[in-house]
Amino acid sequence: MQELTQILVLIGSVAMLMYGMKVMSEGLQKMAGSKLRNVLGTMTTNRFTGVLTGAFITTSIQSSTATTVMTVSFVSAGLLSLAQAISVIMGANIGTTATAWIMVASGGGGSFDMRIVVYAAIIASIILIYTKKNTNLGEFIIGLAFMLLGLTTLKTNANDMHLDEIPAISNFFSQISGWGYGSYFLFLLIGGLLTCAVQSSAAIMAITMTLCSTGVLPIDMGIALVMGENIGTTVTSNIVALSASTQARRAAMAHLVFNLFGVVWVLCIFPYFVGLICEIWNVPFTPGQLGEGVDKEKLNAVLATFHTGFNVCNVLILIWLIKPMEKLVCILVKQKEGVSAEEEESRLKFIGGGILSTAELSILEAKKEINVFVQRCLKMYDMSLQLLHTEKGDDFNKLFSRIEKYESITDNMELEICDYLSKVSEGRLSIESKIEIQHMMRMCDELESIGDSIYNIARTVRRKRQYGSEDFTEKQYEHIHNMMQLDEVALSQMAVVIEHGEHRFVDLNKNYNTEHEINNYRNQLKNQNIVDISNKLYDYQMGVFYMDLINECEKLGDFIVNVIEASGIKDKKKNGFSVG
């Protein structure tokens, strides 16, 4: 019974560590997620600032996976070049080593009881969360508390289990540790597979430190596990990038190439590199052997030092080879061939098959996809303008079919983006992000209405063409052009609001003035149409087609204003949020 309890505590402490890391990372991203995204987007002017940015963000949020996925999404969105992304990923690998040092500090031995800090942190976080003074800070603190409690419990339980005194475990590790480089490759594979399975290199690092510090696992085998974890942690970003753009997949591949290169050169000098790290901490080292009389606490420091040294040295080597590395990943991940423009346009560009590592970061993907939605509406409107003056039958039918295809694309985009946002809203979100998701879902609904309205314009033009040989008068064409030009101005203003609403001052009066101008012009033309029909300038049916076009253009103007209002810019101004 005691053995079962100890196993459950062991598994539970690892789970608590993973959960604590997740809550801590999410809490911090809620407090500074948008700021961190801004830092990532602006502080990558050269390779060195890119490395520093990646290291800073990863150290802050304690998740190299989140930083890498965020970087991949920025590449997909066209906000970072591939070369900039590679430098950020290099920095993320350095930043992730801070986790190991937290583990070393939390299990540093001595008479100090870490539980004092843990329970004090839990009390403070509960007060913050339930009084709603700073819920996000409370979540960050309680996540940190769970992480430290998981580490402390894992270490204490492992010591109580006396793993080094269990013959089966000791014999297993001693047997597979005697195969030289074969053992290193085996532990590399185990480390990679375990990290892929649990999607947390921190959890596997904690287990590795526990095995080494309890005298079960030789230090060089533990280090081989750590290198395997470095490769395993690249899987998430590559999975996220599978359905993303080619550049995003290349950025994810660069993460894998970076870690694989590091593992290869370290394995070439493995015994010497490990020996140097052990010498720094005055720890005797014999390959494949457990050190006799070694201070077990120092073994954790050796692992943390190797993890940091490995990634820092790797960066110092590869930071000068970013261009060749960029060429290599371009060769490994080729541009997809045989995809038509129509097929490419029917796909979502920035939203992949699954949610990103945190819900807060997933909002960025949806924002960029909505920008694409807007651009497709603009392109669809340009095609409706061309349709009005297309005379040849085949050309007319082809262009109308394209507009019809785009109308179907807008329907699918609304459905897929809103479905994605609905899943994102189920995650742990700040109140501001929940409100933002509501705005984005309404925007998608209104953008789909814009697509329907443009399609109705095209259908009206086709009905007029099918009616007979009669055509609009020169004056009617002039009025239609004026109305459609007003819509074109309104659409352009809407695109600016959607794309730059958070980065510059947006004058909503321009949008409302354009909409009022459209309404007034429609009313003027409506009255004039009755007079013109009475004066026999054209027959009644042509007047119907003419006013159907004018009325649809006026409806389009209404939908455009609805999109702008749905963006929440007006609400932000009222609440005192900075829009510029």
DOBA-470182 format. One line per field, with one value per residue (C-alpha): residue number from 1; z, x, y. Coordinates in nm, 4 decimals, padded with zeros to 6 digits. Example, Ala and Ser with C-alpha at 12.3 -4.5 7.8 and 13.67 -1.06 7.14 Angstrom:
% residues 2
k <- c(1_2)
w <- c(00.7800_00.7140)
u <- c(01.2300_01.3670)
v <- c(-00.4500_-00.1060)
//
This chain:
% residues 580
k <- c(1_2_3_4_5_6_7_8_9_10_11_12_13_14_15_16_17_18_19_20_21_22_23_24_25_26_27_28_29_30_31_32_33_34_35_36_37_38_39_40_41_42_43_44_45_46_47_48_49_50_51_52_53_54_55_56_57_58_59_60_61_62_63_64_65_66_67_68_69_70_71_72_73_74_75_76_77_78_79_80_81_82_83_84_85_86_87_88_89_90_91_92_93_94_95_96_97_98_99_100_101_102_103_104_105_106_107_108_109_110_111_112_113_114_115_116_117_118_119_120_121_122_123_124_125_126_127_128_129_130_131_132_133_134_135_136_137_138_139_140_141_142_143_144_145_146_147_148_149_150_151_152_153_154_155_156_157_158_159_160_161_162_163_164_165_166_167_168_169_170_171_172_173_174_175_176_177_178_179_180_181_182_183_184_185_186_187_188_189_190_191_192_193_194_195_196_197_198_199_200_201_202_203_204_205_206_207_208_209_210_211_212_213_214_215_216_217_218_219_220_221_222_223_224_225_226_227_228_229_230_231_232_233_234_235_236_237_238_239_240_241_242_243_244_245_246_247_248_249_250_251_252_253_254_255_256_257_258_259_260_261_262_263_264_265_266_267_268_269_270_271_272_273_274_275_276_277_278_279_280_281_282_283_284_285_286_287_288_289_290_291_292_293_294_295_296_297_298_299_300_301_302_303_304_305_306_307_308_309_310_311_312_313_314_315_316_317_318_319_320_321_322_323_324_325_326_327_328_329_330_331_332_333_334_335_336_337_338_339_340_341_342_343_344_345_346_347_348_349_350_351_352_353_354_355_356_357_358_359_360_361_362_363_364_365_366_367_368_369_370_371_372_373_374_375_376_377_378_379_380_381_382_383_384_385_386_387_388_389_390_391_392_393_394_395_396_397_398_399_400_401_402_403_404_405_406_407_408_409_410_411_412_413_414_415_416_417_418_419_420_421_422_423_424_425_426_427_428_429_430_431_432_433_434_435_436_437_438_439_440_441_442_443_444_445_446_447_448_449_450_451_452_453_454_455_456_457_458_459_460_461_462_463_464_465_466_467_468_469_470_471_472_473_474_475_476_477_478_479_480_481_482_483_484_485_486_487_488_489_490_491_492_493_494_495_496_497_498_499_500_501_502_503_504_505_506_507_508_509_510_511_512_513_514_515_516_517_518_519_520_521_522_523_524_525_526_527_528_529_530_531_532_533_534_535_536_537_538_539_540_541_542_543_544_545_546_547_548_549_550_551_552_553_554_555_556_557_558_559_560_561_562_563_564_565_566_567_568_569_570_571_572_573_574_575_576_577_578_579_580)
w <- c(00.0000_00.0838_-00.2539_-00.4341_-00.2368_-00.3218_-00.6944_-00.6912_-00.5112_-00.7664_-01.0609_-00.8836_-00.8086_-01.1759_-01.2749_-01.0172_-01.1583_-01.5146_-01.4071_-01.2051_-01.5025_-01.7248_-01.4821_-01.4094_-01.7810_-01.8612_-01.5700_-01.6815_-02.0432_-01.9346_-01.7499_-02.0297_-02.3301_-02.5697_-02.4481_-02.5030_-02.8537_-02.9216_-02.7943_-03.0216_-03.3184_-03.2709_-03.0882_-03.3559_-03.5753_-03.5917_-03.4897_-03.1488_-03.0392_-03.1723_-02.9442_-02.6458_-02.7192_-02.7394_-02.4173_-02.2338_-02.3343_-02.2605_-01.9218_-01.8450_-01.9391_-01.8558_-02.1772_-02.4794_-02.6538_-02.6163_-02.7462_-03.0417_-03.1356_-03.1051_-03.3313_-03.5888_-03.5885_-03.6421_-03.9401_-04.0758_-04.0313_-04.2146_-03.9091_-03.8804_-04.1513_-04.1357_-04.0376_-03.7507_-03.6349_-03.6254_-03.3951_-03.1638_-03.1505_-03.0568_-02.7700_-02.6600_-02.6166_-02.3802_-02.1915_-02.1288_-01.9251_-01.6457_-01.5484_-01.4521_-01.2294_-01.0545_-00.9823_-00.8483_-00.6239_-00.4970_-00.4047_-00.2739_00.0502_00.3897_00.6788_00.4978_00.4373_00.0904_00.2008_00.3934_00.0662_-00.1120_00.1356_00.1880_-00.1912_-00.2040_00.0668_-00.1145_-00.4497_-00.3054_-00.1548_-00.4899_-00.6885_-00.4585_-00.3869_-00.7639_-00.6967_-00.9453_-01.0623_-01.3211_-01.0664_-00.8314_-01.1017_-01.1674_-00.7954_-00.7411_-01.0528_-00.9116_-00.5781_-00.7425_-00.9427_-00.6320_-00.4365_-00.7178_-00.7252_-00.3481_-00.3253_-00.6138_-00.4498_-00.1023_-00.2292_-00.4435_-00.1393_00.0694_-00.1991_-00.1852_-00.5549_-00.5399_-00.3006_-00.5309_-00.7147_-01.0200_-01.0907_-01.0123_-01.2316_-01.5201_-01.5330_-01.4738_-01.7609_-02.0214_-01.9082_-02.0133_-02.3886_-02.4471_-02.7215_-02.7664_-02.4195_-02.5071_-02.8200_-02.6222_-02.3554_-02.6265_-02.7780_-02.4400_-02.3517_-02.6868_-02.6715_-02.3119_-02.3894_-02.6965_-02.4878_-02.1960_-02.3947_-02.1048_-02.1062_-01.7520_-01.6200_-01.7812_-01.6552_-01.3013_-01.3324_-01.4717_-01.1802_-00.9354_-01.0850_-01.0849_-00.7366_-00.5844_-00.7198_-00.9690_-01.3002_-01.4001_-01.4707_-01.8364_-01.9017_-01.7362_-01.9654_-02.2667_-02.1479_-02.1321_-02.4927_-02.5951_-02.4194_-02.6282_-02.9463_-02.8139_-02.7252_-03.0927_-03.1838_-03.0714_-03.2972_-03.5935_-03.5314_-03.5076_-03.8319_-04.0345_-04.1698_-04.1687_-04.4423_-04.5915_-04.4047_-04.0742_-04.1370_-04.2168_-03.8872_-03.6973_-03.8876_-03.7946_-03.4278_-03.4912_-03.6998_-03.4267_-03.1592_-03.3828_-03.4775_-03.1096_-03.0219_-03.3065_-03.2173_-02.8429_-02.9013_-03.0890_-02.7723_-02.5216_-02.2532_-02.2589_-02.2470_-01.9574_-01.7812_-01.8078_-01.6562_-01.3724_-01.3064_-01.2653_-00.9772_-00.8469_-00.9201_-01.0111_-01.3485_-01.4998_-01.8146_-01.7424_-01.3722_-01.0619_-00.8738_-00.5324_-00.2445_-00.4689_-00.3186_-00.4753_-00.4733_-00.6965_-00.9632_-01.0230_-01.0647_-01.3177_-01.5207_-01.5128_-01.6068_-01.8983_-02.0191_-02.0151_-02.1533_-02.4320_-02.5567_-02.5129_-02.7045_-02.9733_-03.0147_-03.0227_-03.3098_-03.5128_-03.4693_-03.7402_-03.9679_-03.9780_-04.3566_-04.4374_-04.1835_-04.3574_-04.6937_-04.5413_-04.4009_-04.7350_-04.9011_-04.6380_-04.6512_-05.0126_-05.1416_-05.2178_-05.5899_-05.7863_-05.5694_-05.7770_-05.6788_-05.6183_-05.3882_-05.2003_-05.1478_-05.0144_-04.7258_-04.3960_-04.3874_-04.0205_-03.8295_-03.8123_-03.7266_-03.3521_-03.0776_-02.9901_-02.6600_-02.4796_-02.5620_-02.5282_-02.8119_-03.0320_-03.0596_-03.2697_-03.5303_-03.5537_-03.5865_-03.8837_-04.0419_-04.0099_-04.1927_-04.4736_-04.4644_-04.5200_-04.8110_-04.9800_-04.9490_-05.1121_-05.3945_-05.4407_-05.4665_-05.7319_-05.9342_-05.9102_-06.0526_-06.3433_-06.4015_-06.4633_-06.7820_-06.9003_-07.2387_-07.3753_-07.2672_-07.1719_-06.9785_-06.8006_-06.6985_-06.5728_-06.3656_-06.2226_-06.1290_-05.9441_-05.7505_-05.6700_-05.5505_-05.3305_-05.1770_-05.0781_-04.9405_-04.7190_-04.5839_-04.4980_-04.3464_-04.1132_-04.0032_-03.9497_-03.7767_-03.5421_-03.4661_-03.3846_-03.1638_-02.9876_-02.8970_-02.7900_-02.5608_-02.3675_-02.2493_-01.9607_-02.0814_-01.9341_-01.9342_-02.2012_-02.4271_-02.3840_-02.4889_-02.7804_-02.8979_-02.8895_-03.1065_-03.3502_-03.3871_-03.4640_-03.7160_-03.8963_-03.9114_-04.0631_-04.3079_-04.4315_-04.4883_-04.6947_-04.9084_-04.9571_-05.0505_-05.3119_-05.4555_-05.4784_-05.6785_-05.9206_-05.9473_-06.0284_-06.3045_-06.4444_-06.4316_-06.6188_-06.8823_-06.9216_-06.9560_-07.3141_-07.5365_-07.3372_-07.1258_-06.8618_-06.9873_-06.9636_-06.6724_-06.4864_-06.5281_-06.3931_-06.0839_-06.0292_-06.0565_-05.8045_-05.5586_-05.5983_-05.5550_-05.2229_-05.1179_-05.2281_-05.0066_-04.7154_-04.7627_-04.7690_-04.4489_-04.2874_-04.3828_-04.2148_-03.8973_-03.8790_-03.9550_-03.7549_-03.4975_-03.2055_-03.3376_-03.4562_-03.3979_-03.5954_-03.6953_-03.6920_-03.8177_-04.1651_-04.1723_-04.0480_-04.2877_-04.5824_-04.4725_-04.4439_-04.7895_-04.9290_-04.7670_-04.8933_-05.2443_-05.2501_-05.1481_-05.4152_-05.6864_-05.5713_-05.6263_-05.9547_-06.0796_-06.0540_-06.2497_-06.5203_-06.5676_-06.5957_-06.8596_-07.0573_-07.0352_-06.9804_-06.9177_-06.5764_-06.5679_-06.6290_-06.3488_-06.1199_-06.2027_-06.1567_-05.8117_-05.7052_-05.7626_-05.5818_-05.2854_-05.2577_-05.2538_-04.9707_-04.7759_-04.8300_-04.6689_-04.3647_-04.3284_-04.3503_-04.0607_-03.8668_-03.9062_-03.7769_-03.4764_-03.4125_-03.3930_-03.0543_-03.1403_-03.0240_-02.6927_-02.6351_-02.6778_-02.4371_-02.1765_-02.2074_-02.3798_-02.6088_-02.9709_-03.1073)
u <- c(00.0000_00.2844_00.4457_00.1169_00.0824_00.4379_00.3807_00.0595_00.2368_00.5177_00.2764_00.0646_00.3633_00.4668_00.1095_00.1079_00.4347_00.2950_-00.0303_00.1557_00.3759_00.0675_-00.1281_00.1779_00.2466_-00.1168_-00.1474_00.1577_00.0428_-00.2925_-00.1096_00.1327_00.0402_-00.0245_00.2874_00.4969_00.3515_00.4415_00.7943_00.8242_00.6985_00.9229_01.2394_01.3794_01.5630_01.8778_01.9924_02.1229_01.8100_01.6104_01.8003_01.7598_01.3884_01.3333_01.5265_01.3420_00.9925_01.0622_01.2139_00.9104_00.6379_00.8405_00.7375_00.9617_00.6710_00.4510_00.7288_00.8036_00.4366_00.3910_00.6930_00.5585_00.2249_00.4060_00.5923_00.2634_00.1094_00.4004_00.5065_00.8464_01.0832_01.2178_01.5650_01.4164_01.2149_01.5253_01.7033_01.3988_01.3839_01.7529_01.6818_01.3838_01.6155_01.8315_01.5308_01.3875_01.6965_01.5755_01.3262_01.6065_01.7662_01.4314_01.4285_01.7835_01.6952_01.3752_01.5520_01.8720_01.8706_01.9467_01.7061_01.4734_01.1283_01.0046_00.6466_00.6509_00.6888_00.4375_00.1516_00.2181_00.1950_-00.1302_-00.2846_-00.1780_-00.3092_-00.6467_-00.6875_-00.6054_-00.8360_-01.1402_-01.1181_-01.0738_-00.8056_-00.5659_-00.6919_-00.4194_-00.1433_-00.3216_-00.3214_00.0486_00.1333_-00.0801_00.0746_00.4210_00.3110_00.1844_00.5059_00.7245_00.4977_00.5162_00.8976_00.9305_00.6898_00.8628_01.2042_01.0841_00.8870_01.1781_01.4097_01.1537_01.1242_01.5054_01.5144_01.8872_01.8167_01.5661_01.7664_01.5373_01.5755_01.9480_02.0177_01.8093_01.9940_02.3343_02.2830_02.1676_02.4303_02.7169_02.6709_02.8811_02.7380_02.4582_02.3359_02.3523_02.1409_01.8918_01.8478_01.8248_01.5354_01.3678_01.3968_01.2520_00.9606_00.8717_00.8738_00.6554_00.4137_00.3683_00.4395_00.6401_01.0190_01.0060_00.8329_01.0883_01.3695_01.2301_01.2167_01.5718_01.6995_01.5202_01.6738_02.0246_02.0042_01.8767_02.1787_01.9869_02.0948_02.4544_02.4988_02.5995_02.2856_02.0789_02.2408_02.1575_01.7948_01.8117_01.9332_01.6451_01.4048_01.5430_01.4488_01.1120_01.0021_01.0219_00.7337_00.4550_00.5557_00.5933_00.2462_00.0932_00.2665_00.1475_-00.1579_00.0039_00.1895_00.5158_00.7149_00.5582_00.6502_01.0034_01.0255_00.9107_01.1598_01.4368_01.3619_01.4176_01.7317_01.8779_01.8401_01.9492_02.2665_02.3423_02.2946_02.5216_02.8200_02.7849_02.7787_03.1085_03.2777_03.0270_03.2571_03.4827_03.1906_03.0235_03.3576_03.4137_03.0706_03.1339_03.4747_03.3106_03.1036_03.3861_03.1910_03.3935_03.2882_03.3307_03.1242_02.8322_02.9150_02.7484_02.9808_03.0824_03.0469_02.9078_02.7011_02.3671_02.2462_02.5384_02.4179_02.1086_02.3356_02.5431_02.2285_02.1149_02.4638_02.4818_02.1352_02.2354_02.5855_02.4589_02.2054_02.4334_02.7183_02.4748_02.3541_02.7110_02.7872_02.4672_02.4010_02.6620_02.5006_02.1405_02.1461_02.2770_02.0290_01.7500_01.8538_01.8635_01.5078_01.3880_01.5320_01.3797_01.0369_00.9566_00.6801_00.3701_00.3193_00.0071_-00.2162_-00.4317_-00.5016_-00.8662_-00.7727_-00.5224_-00.7809_-01.0373_-00.8096_-00.7537_-00.4000_-00.3251_-00.5611_-00.4350_-00.6073_-00.5844_-00.5655_-00.2262_-00.0526_-00.2538_-00.5893_-00.4498_-00.2025_-00.4697_-00.6474_-00.3574_-00.4229_-00.7911_-00.7100_-00.4834_-00.7437_-01.0081_-00.7698_-00.7542_-01.1358_-01.1495_-00.9028_-01.1086_-01.4195_-01.2290_-01.1152_-01.4691_-01.5960_-01.3345_-01.4628_-01.8212_-01.7010_-01.5361_-01.8511_-02.0559_-01.8572_-01.7722_-01.9402_-01.8132_-02.0324_-01.7530_-01.5613_-01.8788_-01.9657_-01.6119_-01.6048_-01.9502_-01.8437_-01.5440_-01.7676_-01.9969_-01.6943_-01.5839_-01.9311_-01.8948_-01.5466_-01.6825_-01.9494_-01.6840_-01.4491_-01.7198_-01.8031_-01.4415_-01.3176_-01.6183_-01.5857_-01.2183_-01.2978_-01.5682_-01.3093_-01.0608_-01.3225_-01.3401_-00.9811_-00.8535_-00.8992_-00.8817_-01.2054_-01.0619_-00.9868_-01.3392_-01.4848_-01.2426_-01.3580_-01.7211_-01.6288_-01.4399_-01.7279_-01.9691_-01.7222_-01.7129_-02.0917_-02.1032_-01.8202_-02.0152_-02.3116_-02.0799_-01.9942_-02.3657_-02.4340_-02.1555_-02.2879_-02.6350_-02.4861_-02.3345_-02.6646_-02.8491_-02.5992_-02.6525_-03.0322_-03.0107_-02.7892_-03.0338_-03.3322_-03.2577_-03.0656_-03.1471_-02.8731_-02.8457_-02.8294_-02.5074_-02.6536_-02.7511_-02.3984_-02.2592_-02.4810_-02.3966_-02.0225_-02.0557_-02.2399_-01.9955_-01.7011_-01.8511_-01.8751_-01.5170_-01.4041_-01.6058_-01.4518_-01.1004_-01.1688_-01.3032_-00.9876_-00.7722_-00.9803_-00.9625_-00.5908_-00.4607_-00.7289_-00.4982_-00.1933_-00.3066_-00.5780_-00.8899_-01.1264_-01.4662_-01.6309_-01.4897_-01.6679_-01.9972_-01.9804_-01.9259_-02.2219_-02.4460_-02.3322_-02.4284_-02.7738_-02.8395_-02.7249_-02.9500_-03.2512_-03.1682_-03.1383_-03.4578_-03.6580_-03.4801_-03.5527_-03.9281_-03.9003_-03.6824_-03.9255_-04.2123_-04.0195_-03.9641_-03.5838_-03.5851_-03.8491_-03.9740_-03.7824_-03.4487_-03.5441_-03.5994_-03.2561_-03.1018_-03.2566_-03.1782_-02.8114_-02.8346_-03.0240_-02.7773_-02.4886_-02.6663_-02.7108_-02.3411_-02.2602_-02.4687_-02.2856_-01.9506_-02.0455_-02.1649_-01.8205_-01.6517_-01.8847_-01.8340_-01.4567_-01.5099_-01.3052_-01.5890_-01.6171_-01.2429_-01.2547_-01.5456_-01.3670_-01.0487_-00.8421_-00.5693_-00.6439_-00.3398)
v <- c(00.0000_00.2364_00.1726_00.2530_00.5767_00.6789_00.6109_00.8155_01.1006_01.0835_01.1072_01.3689_01.5908_01.5856_01.6731_01.9549_02.0866_02.0867_02.2517_02.5136_02.6016_02.6331_02.8546_03.0700_03.1209_03.2016_03.4420_03.6351_03.6404_03.7829_04.0592_04.1407_03.9264_04.2147_04.3975_04.0859_04.0522_04.4158_04.3529_04.0513_04.2500_04.5545_04.4462_04.2161_04.4659_04.2507_03.9036_04.0123_04.1987_03.9034_03.6630_03.8964_03.9372_03.5618_03.5029_03.7827_03.6691_03.3009_03.3811_03.5991_03.3518_03.0368_02.8658_02.8263_02.6537_02.9628_03.1900_02.9638_02.9234_03.2997_03.3509_03.1042_03.2898_03.6217_03.4750_03.3401_03.6846_03.8458_04.0497_03.8795_03.7612_03.4083_03.5365_03.7414_03.4409_03.2208_03.4671_03.4816_03.1004_03.0932_03.3310_03.1222_02.8234_03.0284_03.1646_02.8194_02.7239_02.9549_02.6826_02.4444_02.7088_02.7650_02.3917_02.4076_02.7025_02.5405_02.2190_02.3649_02.1736_02.3231_02.3672_02.6076_02.4595_02.5574_02.4890_02.8182_03.0059_02.7820_02.8203_03.1899_03.2316_03.0330_03.2537_03.5704_03.4444_03.3414_03.6892_03.8516_03.6215_03.6351_04.0073_04.0610_04.3219_04.1638_03.8253_03.7767_03.8374_03.5978_03.3283_03.3848_03.3509_03.0410_02.8843_02.9535_02.8040_02.4851_02.4562_02.4884_02.2531_01.9971_02.0222_01.9975_01.7026_01.5260_01.5610_01.4611_01.1622_01.0400_01.0546_00.8648_00.5968_00.5360_00.4589_00.3871_00.0990_-00.0730_-00.3449_-00.3587_00.0134_00.0235_-00.2815_-00.1431_00.1883_00.0314_-00.2152_00.0389_00.2892_00.0645_00.0826_00.3933_00.6121_00.3585_00.4549_00.8243_00.7719_00.5625_00.8298_01.0954_00.9013_00.8470_01.2166_01.3208_01.0762_01.1627_01.5355_01.4788_01.2731_01.5169_01.8357_01.9775_01.9798_02.1253_01.8129_01.5801_01.8034_01.7702_01.3906_01.3840_01.5947_01.3677_01.0522_01.2023_01.3535_01.0279_00.8418_00.6262_00.7779_00.8632_01.2334_01.1866_00.9799_01.2530_01.5086_01.2877_01.2953_01.6757_01.6911_01.4651_01.7021_01.9891_01.8032_01.6846_02.0363_02.1414_01.9118_02.1487_02.4366_02.1998_02.0543_02.4033_02.5038_02.2022_02.3836_02.7283_02.9143_02.7896_03.0563_02.9508_02.5864_02.6961_02.8872_02.5789_02.3649_02.6125_02.5373_02.1657_02.2262_02.4497_02.1824_01.8956_02.0833_02.1444_01.7782_01.6651_01.8846_01.8195_01.4424_01.4731_01.6045_01.4705_01.3209_01.6292_01.8766_01.6928_01.6604_02.0364_02.1109_01.8620_02.0185_02.3605_02.2176_01.9977_01.6797_01.3660_01.2253_00.8794_00.8086_00.5768_00.5467_00.6851_00.9166_00.7905_01.0332_01.3077_01.5867_01.4984_01.8603_01.9560_01.7138_01.9301_02.2318_02.0338_01.9571_02.3204_02.4436_02.2005_02.3055_02.6717_02.6153_02.3899_02.6472_02.9490_02.7810_02.6705_03.0297_03.1658_02.9277_02.9610_03.3324_03.3936_03.1338_03.2562_03.3123_02.9585_02.8218_03.0127_02.8631_02.5137_02.5288_02.6701_02.3589_02.1270_02.2944_02.3707_02.5948_02.3898_02.3376_02.2699_02.4906_02.7234_03.0817_02.9931_02.7034_02.9192_03.1940_02.9464_02.8487_03.0180_03.1579_03.2068_02.9794_02.6243_02.3005_02.3548_02.6123_02.7585_02.6858_02.9537_03.1084_03.4616_03.4015_03.2420_03.5783_03.7077_03.4383_03.5299_03.9028_03.8394_03.6108_03.8845_04.1197_03.8615_03.8439_04.2213_04.2036_03.9325_04.1482_04.4352_04.2068_04.0796_04.4382_04.5216_04.2254_04.3572_04.6911_04.5067_04.3005_04.6144_04.6891_04.3350_04.2859_03.9526_03.6632_03.4216_03.6847_03.7906_03.4338_03.3641_03.6815_03.6180_03.2631_03.4060_03.6448_03.3527_03.1548_03.4436_03.4655_03.0997_03.1759_03.4553_03.2174_02.9574_03.2146_03.3424_02.9883_02.8774_03.1933_03.2071_02.8366_02.8923_03.1929_02.9918_02.7273_02.9950_03.1514_02.8235_02.8799_03.0866_03.4439_03.7905_03.9928_04.2243_03.9262_03.7857_04.1219_04.1325_03.7883_03.9050_04.2040_03.9819_03.7357_04.0202_04.1624_03.8269_03.8200_04.1701_04.0929_03.7928_04.0281_04.2504_03.9466_03.8734_04.2365_04.2443_03.9168_04.0711_04.3612_04.1081_03.9188_04.2400_04.3175_03.9656_03.9979_04.3289_04.1625_03.8731_04.1091_04.2047_04.4389_04.7520_04.9087_05.1772_05.5327_05.7269_05.9261_05.6076_05.4685_05.7934_05.7727_05.4042_05.4840_05.7667_05.5437_05.2558_05.4927_05.6047_05.2394_05.1850_05.4763_05.3358_04.9889_05.1357_05.3313_05.0135_04.8217_05.0885_05.0727_04.6923_04.6692_04.9658_05.0360_04.9537_05.1351_05.4778_05.7305_05.6416_05.9235_05.7541_06.0730_06.0035_05.6690_05.8074_06.1034_05.8685_05.6557_05.9634_06.0730_05.7325_05.7514_06.1035_06.0179_05.7087_05.9200_06.1776_05.9112_05.7400_06.0570_06.1310_05.7777_05.8333_06.1578_05.9958_05.7045_05.9498_06.1417_05.8173_05.8405_05.4607_05.1969_05.0904_04.7591_04.9297_05.1693_04.8686_04.7210_05.0639_05.1209_04.7612_04.8427_05.1771_05.0264_04.7373_04.9866_05.1733_04.8465_04.7752_05.1108_05.0135_04.6823_04.8620_05.0897_04.7839_04.6239_04.9393_04.9555_04.5836_04.6403_04.8064_05.1154_05.3414_05.1548_05.1795_05.5540_05.5847_05.3731_05.5751_05.3081_05.4347_05.3696_05.5503)
//
